[in-house]
Amino acid sequence: AGGGIILSNAAEELTALARLTNVPVTTTLMGMGGYPSDDELCLGMLGMHGTFAANMAVTECDCLIAIGARFDDRVTGKVEEFAPKAEIIHIDIDPTSISKNVKVDIPVVGDCRTVLKDMLAILKTRAKEVKELQAGRFRLGLNVVERGLPLGVVDEDGERNRVRQMEEAISLSPAESRAYTG
């Protein structure tokens, strides 16, 4: 979720979508505040200053829905390595921002709030598909958060230990490694 969530006043719709589908949410710096940071589905900020859970979620996901986000270099890092397994759906009001920095598979041009309201209306008529989404709940990032690792494992001396952090994430079973993120 990017700054478009804030600008279009779509926080309520984003929260409803995430909770209806049980799909976790990452935010950009500009999108902070657009989704409750204390919600169990919130993985935190994405990118070079983001959380381990958010970055791993995007790295491992097979579908990424970017809502009002612009994919700047602080979010993507090396563009060719960003969300390498994902089909990317990009919702943005500005058509020139879609596929500008990251190749998008499904572009949706429109106001975030309007598009999210339309998505919610459609999903409410498709109970079977929603149940499948809920049953296929993304686990990698949530397991990392549940293990208390969203910002890194901290050693006794207070330093982050990225090796231990990666070992914790990699120890998850293959069934837990699929991701859907927002």
Legacy VTK file of the C-alpha trace (Angstrom):
# vtk DataFile Version 3.0
C-alpha trace
ASCII
DATASET POLYDATA
POINTS 182 float
0.000 0.000 0.000
1.444 3.314 -1.064
0.707 6.984 -0.723
-2.315 6.638 -3.005
-4.148 4.955 -0.126
-3.603 8.091 1.968
-4.366 10.556 -0.841
-7.600 8.814 -1.831
-8.655 8.292 1.789
-8.910 4.526 1.185
-7.590 3.142 4.485
-10.981 1.752 5.464
-11.375 -0.043 2.126
-7.832 -1.443 2.238
-8.404 -2.754 5.755
-11.701 -4.326 4.709
-10.067 -6.003 1.695
-7.164 -7.398 3.710
-9.434 -8.743 6.425
-11.971 -10.193 3.987
-9.306 -12.059 2.037
-6.860 -12.663 4.882
-4.100 -11.217 2.696
-1.171 -9.494 4.441
-0.248 -5.880 3.764
3.076 -4.127 3.345
3.393 -0.367 3.081
5.709 2.124 1.486
6.974 5.130 3.413
4.254 7.263 1.821
1.635 4.622 2.610
2.372 4.410 6.335
-0.808 5.086 8.251
-2.955 3.689 5.448
-3.233 0.345 7.224
-3.215 -0.314 10.989
0.376 -1.139 11.938
-0.809 -3.223 14.896
-3.016 -5.469 12.752
-1.902 -9.118 12.515
-1.848 -8.862 8.705
0.487 -5.852 8.683
4.035 -6.845 7.758
5.392 -3.309 7.983
7.220 -1.114 5.544
8.790 -2.491 2.393
12.210 -1.718 0.935
15.689 -0.801 2.105
14.379 0.747 5.335
11.576 -1.788 5.698
11.018 -4.907 7.722
12.459 -8.307 6.999
8.947 -9.804 6.902
7.694 -7.305 4.317
10.715 -7.788 2.084
10.590 -11.582 2.308
6.871 -11.522 1.549
7.422 -9.618 -1.676
10.423 -11.743 -2.630
8.451 -14.980 -2.191
4.957 -13.962 -3.301
3.299 -15.222 -6.447
0.849 -12.320 -6.645
1.590 -8.742 -5.623
-1.176 -6.172 -5.567
0.384 -2.710 -5.457
-2.181 -0.101 -4.501
-1.194 3.526 -4.968
2.531 2.724 -4.838
5.168 4.040 -7.237
7.967 1.437 -6.930
10.859 3.805 -6.314
14.391 2.479 -5.917
14.179 2.497 -2.095
11.330 -0.012 -2.383
12.567 -2.162 -5.266
16.328 -2.213 -4.837
17.518 -3.916 -8.023
14.414 -3.778 -10.199
15.234 -7.060 -11.955
15.251 -8.832 -8.552
12.062 -7.250 -7.220
9.181 -9.714 -6.663
10.765 -12.210 -9.062
8.033 -14.852 -8.718
5.050 -12.505 -8.697
2.367 -11.580 -11.106
2.036 -7.872 -10.366
-1.272 -6.040 -10.285
-0.757 -2.276 -10.059
-3.593 0.068 -9.104
-2.816 3.759 -9.557
-4.665 6.891 -10.593
-1.764 8.004 -12.797
-1.425 5.836 -15.920
2.148 7.073 -16.470
3.201 5.507 -13.145
2.074 2.022 -14.108
4.983 -0.066 -15.466
7.239 2.975 -15.178
9.804 1.314 -12.887
8.521 -2.257 -12.543
6.873 -4.307 -15.292
3.238 -4.821 -14.373
1.144 -7.783 -15.506
-2.275 -6.312 -14.765
-2.604 -2.503 -14.830
-5.627 -0.891 -13.185
-5.981 2.866 -13.665
-8.247 4.518 -11.143
-8.646 6.148 -7.775
-7.571 3.681 -5.072
-10.697 4.114 -2.997
-13.034 3.618 -5.953
-11.138 0.562 -7.216
-11.020 -1.012 -3.741
-14.766 -0.432 -3.262
-15.385 -2.150 -6.604
-13.087 -5.052 -5.649
-14.883 -5.490 -2.327
-18.283 -5.503 -4.049
-17.102 -8.193 -6.477
-15.465 -10.311 -3.764
-18.597 -10.220 -1.631
-20.424 -12.008 -4.470
-17.706 -14.672 -4.795
-17.748 -16.523 -1.491
-16.029 -19.639 -2.861
-13.008 -17.714 -4.172
-12.758 -15.691 -0.958
-12.742 -18.892 1.114
-9.921 -20.234 -1.071
-7.924 -17.054 -0.442
-8.567 -17.297 3.267
-7.562 -20.965 3.352
-4.361 -20.278 1.418
-3.255 -17.731 3.989
0.209 -16.438 3.397
2.569 -17.806 6.055
6.190 -16.801 5.481
5.947 -13.178 6.590
3.414 -13.944 9.275
5.630 -16.675 10.716
8.567 -14.276 10.737
6.444 -11.715 12.589
5.085 -14.349 14.989
8.647 -15.378 15.783
9.403 -11.779 16.698
11.691 -11.112 13.734
10.094 -8.298 11.718
13.125 -6.018 12.095
15.792 -8.659 12.525
17.096 -11.000 15.177
18.967 -9.067 17.839
21.967 -10.683 19.507
22.852 -10.204 23.176
25.095 -7.266 22.240
22.128 -5.532 20.572
23.334 -6.103 17.004
21.090 -7.500 14.285
22.083 -10.961 13.164
20.954 -11.351 9.546
22.343 -14.894 9.300
20.129 -16.129 12.154
17.238 -14.136 10.739
17.567 -15.855 7.358
17.920 -19.269 9.010
14.630 -18.685 10.828
12.864 -17.729 7.592
14.354 -20.578 5.571
13.377 -23.146 8.202
9.721 -22.716 7.258
8.082 -25.590 5.419
7.423 -25.262 1.659
3.684 -25.114 2.323
4.277 -21.981 4.365
6.310 -20.178 1.745
3.624 -19.029 -0.696
2.646 -15.412 -0.415
-0.082 -13.002 -1.388
0.673 -9.466 -0.332
-0.883 -6.151 -0.640
LINES 1 183
182 0 1 2 3 4 5 6 7 8 9 10 11 12 13 14 15 16 17 18 19 20 21 22 23 24 25 26 27 28 29 30 31 32 33 34 35 36 37 38 39 40 41 42 43 44 45 46 47 48 49 50 51 52 53 54 55 56 57 58 59 60 61 62 63 64 65 66 67 68 69 70 71 72 73 74 75 76 77 78 79 80 81 82 83 84 85 86 87 88 89 90 91 92 93 94 95 96 97 98 99 100 101 102 103 104 105 106 107 108 109 110 111 112 113 114 115 116 117 118 119 120 121 122 123 124 125 126 127 128 129 130 131 132 133 134 135 136 137 138 139 140 141 142 143 144 145 146 147 148 149 150 151 152 153 154 155 156 157 158 159 160 161 162 163 164 165 166 167 168 169 170 171 172 173 174 175 176 177 178 179 180 181
